[in-house]
Every structure is written in C-alpha cells, then in structure tokens.
Amino acid sequence: MIKAKFGSYVRSRTLTAQINEVLAKVLCHNLCCLVQASYEGLAA
C-alpha cells in the first residue's frame, strides 16, 4: 500500500537519509489510514 501511494523508490543517497525517508513514508501512511478510518466512522 505504501509503495502504491508514495512510490517505490527512495530518493535519498545516504543510508541514514534513506531510513528517515522510509520512516516518514510509514508515518504518512499511518496518518492517511487514521483519517480514512475517521471518515468511515462519520459516514456510518
């Protein structure tokens, strides 16, 4: 799901930056899931 939403490539060069980029994508994915779940709860 994360690859489909945010792309499958990591654009950073250094290992630390790559890890931070992947963690940021995971964080954004979790936030998107929370927002979607809250809207589904309102619609019910």
Summary of the structure (lengths in Angstrom):
residues: 44
radius of gyration: 13.5
end to end distance: 24.3
largest distance: 45.4
contacts: 81
relative contact order: 0.14
helix: 77%
strand: 0%
